[in-house]
Amino acid sequence: MIKLDLNGKNILLTGASKGIGKGIADFLMEMGATLAIHYNRHKASAQELAEKYATGSSIFQADLEKESDVFRLFEEVTAEFGKIDAIILNAGVFLKHSTSLSTEEWLKTWRKTIDINLNSVGILTKLGIDHFKENAGGRFIYIGSRAVFRGETEEYLAYAASKGGLTSLARSVARSFGKDNIKSFVVSPGFTRTAMAEQFIDQYGEERVLKEIALNELTRPKDLAPLIGLMCSGLMDHATGATIDINAGSHIR
């Protein structure tokens, strides 16, 4: 079993109440980290996580589609925890909006996706840079997607564009602020077994998904978590700016 010492690390994790975020949160707290567990609607799940480990973790609600909520989230987290050591930008939506829709309907989903997946990330990045400069450094970890590098289907143009912007942002932060002791990483998953994935499997069958990957089983949230723990620990600082693929060999660069 992997064992990291994350005691004394205060970490803000967006989208922590379900899916990939919940798996990451569980691992980080098991390693001793104190988490600011962000959620939007799934309060009970977030609260269950906070109470699972005695690390002083707390839950924070915010609708990341709303700019005011993004600012409030950061203010509330820093007010409670004081110093933040790492920010993990995981929250995101994967919304279908085929180009066969009317432009008006298509644009609604485009705007919602960009607001949640990219604009909120940009705000938290700016606030995080200011905070890290005041506190002698910190780490950003951005959850990207293989879609950035291989493209997506036409129903998910906004998702692909948002993750492309996120990836470029993360790399730019690494290049621009390394001298301020600020590090930045991208973790780029493929199809990961979550509730959202199960809906896809129920509709199209698991065989379709397995044909895309090189391994015999789908990636799970716990397969991403140890790498993210290493990034939070400081043991991977010299990989700042890197994008690491965890997609079961479905896209190899």
PyMOL commands that set and color helices and strands:
alter all, ss='L'
color gray80, all
select helices_A, chain A and resi 19-30+43-52+67-81+103-134+147-150+154-180+195-204+206-210+221-233+237-239
alter helices_A, ss='H'
color red, helices_A
select strands_A, chain A and resi 10-13+34-39+58-61+86-89+138-143+182-189+243-246
alter strands_A, ss='S'
color yellow, strands_A
deselect
rebuild
show_as cartoon
